[in-house]
Amino acid sequence: MACLLLEARHDNQHSPLDKELTDSTDLNHRSLHEQLQTDASGKLVARYGDHLCSSAFQPIISLTHARVVGHEGLLRAQGADGQAVAPPQLLDLAIASNDILHLDRLCRTLHVANAHAVREGWLFLNIHPESFTRAQQANRKAFMAELLAHNGLQPGRVVIEILEDMIGDEESFRNNVGYLRELGCMLAIDDFGAGHSNFDRIWQVAPEIVKLDRRFAVQCESDARARRMLPRIVNMLHEAGAMVLLEGIETETQAMIALEADIDFAQGYYFARPAPAPLPIHQIIPSVTALWERYEHDSHHDYRQRRERIAPYEQAIVKAATELALRSEDLAGASRAFLELPDAEFCYLLDGHGLQVGANVWRSTHTQGAASRYTPIAGIHGARWSRRPYFRRAIEHFGLVQTTRPYLSATTGNLCITLSIAFHQGKQTRVLCGDLRWHQD
């Protein structure tokens, strides 16, 4: 830390522009800290023009541990008339007056100074995109280092939130990210999934945490397709090396969606509203404990229902594989019992390399219908399916029926699941597959 401070001061000695900006707008930590005042409740507040600024802290909940693991520092403001002013309104005012860097740093100074009760957990701090890109010109190295050192806050306890889709100056962005890394702070991509968000920034920044925009929670609550996709998105972010936080959770259903999707952390009114006094770190959250109890109950119930629903199809595909293993070459005859079940669509046979052997065998009542738009990729002889999970898992678990999660069938255009089983037909390895239409509840 001392080395960073010396380096920062050395930089300032050689940057007249930085010194001019610092002196004219009171951007250094010492000047900003001197602006803090203690209110009647003992909390620190700060004046920004005619506005009175204060801190609020919203808990970050670990769903795995059902405990508070951190807080996000949030701005609260009042106008001269004592009425609440929405933070975006005050930020817009600062941007319009070309003073956003001053307000942004004043807020961070205020939050860190008020964050005594959260020192054992993470403190999430927002940096406004305008401030983030301008910080290189205004004493960028000294400010954060002095802010944390003065308050005795370890950089590893600080999570800097970056609103990635509003950052335009790539060089400045990279420089600031590099400095925060050097300082030892953690990074979070904020509002991922909003606007023009994409995975490019994930690869560039390699954040420790990705905060999913609250629209994920709202959309998944009303859209079964979005709910099915969310676990895949979370899994991709996990594989990219990031933990995932879903913000804006306001209902039990949204909280359950987060739990089912294997999301790491949650934030929202359902768990706790922002408050001047942070909750104790590692405090147990009863609503999460209750959520886990419901999850365990519902998972058992859903598993039992799924097993009852799929069991006849599993029995039928085992029977078909048995007949084919006895050197029967009649796929249609062997799979008749499977295809007579109400939701069965078709069966097909793969060799040990995933290459399709022969054509699909359809149920007798099959009609092309809406699937006609998929005709260019449907029923092509010699297709290779070795990349598909139903083939790989069947080979890995030879002789045991495997069942996929619901997915869009490229053959019918319907939501389906595939049952598969690997067996020997003479000296050849075969994988028998059967698709059934899946009606989402």
Secondary structure as UniProt FT lines:
FT   HELIX           2..13
FT   HELIX           16..25
FT   HELIX           29..34
FT   STRAND          36..38
FT   TURN            40..41
FT   STRAND          44..48
FT   TURN            49..50
FT   STRAND          51..62
FT   TURN            63..66
FT   STRAND          67..78
FT   TURN            80..81
FT   STRAND          84..85
FT   HELIX           87..96
FT   TURN            97..98
FT   HELIX           100..114
FT   HELIX           116..118
FT   TURN            119..120
FT   STRAND          122..127
FT   HELIX           129..134
FT   HELIX           135..137
FT   TURN            138..139
FT   HELIX           140..151
FT   HELIX           155..157
FT   STRAND          158..163
FT   HELIX           164..166
FT   HELIX           170..183
FT   STRAND          186..192
FT   TURN            195..196
FT   HELIX           200..205
FT   STRAND          209..212
FT   HELIX           215..222
FT   HELIX           224..239
FT   TURN            240..241
FT   STRAND          243..246
FT   HELIX           252..260
FT   TURN            261..262
FT   STRAND          265..266
FT   TURN            269..271
FT   TURN            281..282
FT   HELIX           286..325
FT   TURN            326..327
FT   HELIX           331..334
FT   HELIX           336..339
FT   TURN            342..343
FT   STRAND          344..351
FT   TURN            352..353
FT   STRAND          355..362
FT   TURN            364..365
FT   HELIX           369..377
FT   TURN            381..382
FT   TURN            386..387
FT   HELIX           389..396
FT   TURN            397..399
FT   STRAND          402..403
FT   STRAND          407..408
FT   TURN            410..412
FT   STRAND          415..425
FT   TURN            426..427
FT   STRAND          428..437
//
